[in-house]
Amino acid sequence: MRSLHHPTLDSLELATVLNALSDPVRLQVVGQLADAGGTVCGAFDVSVSPSTLSHHLKVLREAGLVRVIQEGSCRRHTLRLDEVEERFPGVLSTIVRAVHSELRSAG
């Protein structure tokens, strides 16, 4: 299995990060990753097909928001919260709080 590219911390661009976070499904994924600390691909609770979810995860990974770790035949996805916060203080933590607040008010 080939290795996936993960952007370095200093190569992250704010516009790319914000663009990746502009989709409601990707915001759900980020919220779930923040809660879980890491999730295997099939365990996301989103209402899109597996191929669409795969695309969203790729966008998040390429933006530098998600790290993918191979675990046997599965891939674990983790939110790079601490790294992104180091590069752009307050941005991702604020987004995560907003996602959680939105979910609480909708439920």
N, C-alpha and C positions, 0 to 999 in steps of 0.2 A: 504494500500500500504506500502511495507516495505521500511525502510530507506536505502539509499545508503551510502556506505563507501567512505569517502574522507580522503586521507592521511593527517596527520598533517604536518605542515611546516618543522619541524626538521626531519621528516622521509623521506622527498623527497631525491632521489638520482639522481645525475647528469646523470649517464648512462641511467637510466630509462626515464628521461625527454627527453634526446636527442634521445633515441630509439623511443619514442612516436612521436617525431617530424620528423622522418625519412621517413614518408609516405606522398606523395603529397596530398592526400585527407585530411589527418589530418592537413597539413599545410594550406590548403584552409579554413578548419573549424576554425583554430586558427586565421587566418586573418579576417574572417567574424565576429568572436566573438570580436576581438579587435575593429573593426569598429562599431559594433552594441551595445556593452556594455552588451549584453545578447540576446539570441535567443531561441525561442521555436523550438523544434526539427524539425518540419515539414517545418520550414522557411529557412533551409540551402540550398544554391544554389550549389549543388554538383551533379556529374553525376554517382551516385551509388544508389543501391536499398535501401529502408528504413532499411532492416535488416543489410546491410553492413554499412550504416551510424551509426546505433546503435552500431555496433561493434567498429567503429572508436571512437565514443564518449565515450564508455566504456574504451578504451585504454587511451584516454586523461584524463579521470576522475581518473583512477587507477594510472596514473603517477603523479597526483597532479596538472595538468594543468587546469582542468575544474571543476567548482562546479555546481551541479545540484540542482535546487530548485523546489520543487513541488508547482504548482500553479493550484489548482483545479484538473482538469483531465489532465492538461498539465505539462510538465517539461521545465523549463527555464534553459538554459546552459549559464554560465558566465565564462569568462577567469579569472583565478586567477593571473593576471599579477603582481599586487603589492606584493602579497605573494611570488610568484616565484622569483621576482626581489630582494626581501629581502634575500632570501636563496641563489640565484645565480645571483649576480648583473650583469646586462647587457645582460644576456643570452636570455631571452624571448623577451625583447624589440628589440634586434638586429635581432632575427628571424622574428618578426612581421614587422620590417622595410624592411627586405629582401623580405618577401612575398609580401608586397605592391609594392616594387620596381619591382619585377618580373611581377606582374600583370599589372603594368603601361607599362612596355616595351613590354608585349605580346599583349596589347590592342591597 
